[in-house]
Amino acid sequence: MGKLLILEYHRLAEPEDRYQRTPENFRGDLQRLYDSGYFPVNFYDLIRGLPDVPAGKKPVVFTFDDSDISQFRVLDDNTIDADSALGILLEFHHQHPLDWPNKATFFVLGNDADDYQTVFGQPRWAKSKIKFLVETGMEVGSHTVNHVDLSVASAERIYWELAVSKRVIEEIVPGYTVQTMSVPYGGFPYTLDFLKSGSWGTYEYSYSGNAAAWGGPTVSPFDETFDPYRVSRLEVTGEALDHWLTHFEENPQEYYLSDGDPSRVTAPQEMVAAE
């Protein structure tokens, strides 16, 4: 019943800024989490109840918004930039293949009208990048088509953004189903029903969960207050991440710890007794 961290990143570049993490600091994030017993999962894994987390591990979700080129850059020699987010993630998995799987969720701007310019900034590689992420074990989710604030959009615009973005991604990878999304700016529409399912023209969509843009650690998916369409995230800055990692180091009983058995929910004895 403990809490979990869903980490929210945007760009990887110099210098460190609110929406920008340096490659060196991102490597440091991975190492600190690994040393502290964390285990990466995709956002959809959290939504469906964390079925594959080994006993004794603390699940953590890495999410990347906006499909910025710094998240997945291909160099002139056709190799993945080692200082891009994906390059760093792949290298860390290579160093720890048994206990650090290739898991992270990329919420992309599913726009084909601009020749995929918004899909990681390299139109030539856009389709190959999405396919590679899926084949590697990462999750690709929707961040709408045009990064629209859904809290001020019309109903028709909301349906269009959510239906078309999902359709574009799924057309790139036939057989893949986009399960989750993140609302731009943290702007929720006036009813969460928009996020659950809908249609625009002949395009129908449904989403199993949505990641908010703020809120800090999230409650467990087994907590009665858990809402899969309002799952809070921690926007990563040096101070914010250090604060929460230090907090959970000092209060380990507050963080979700897997018992390795997806068929049951384990809770501290005092909580059961209180019930």
Secondary structure, DSSP 8 states (H G I E B T S, - for coil): --BBEEEEE-EE-SS-BTTEE-HHHHHHHHHHHHHTTEEEE-HHHHHTT-TT--TT-EEEEEEEETT-GGGS-B-TTS-B-TTSHHHHHHHHHHHSTTTS-S--EEEE---TTTTTTTTTT-GGGHHHHHHHHHHHT-EEEE--SS---TTSS-HHHHHHHHHHHHHHHHHHSTT----EEE-GGG---SSTHHHHEEEETTEEEE-SEEEEEEESSB--TTSTT--TTSEEEEE--HHHHHHHHHHHHH-GGGB----S-TTS----HHHHHH-
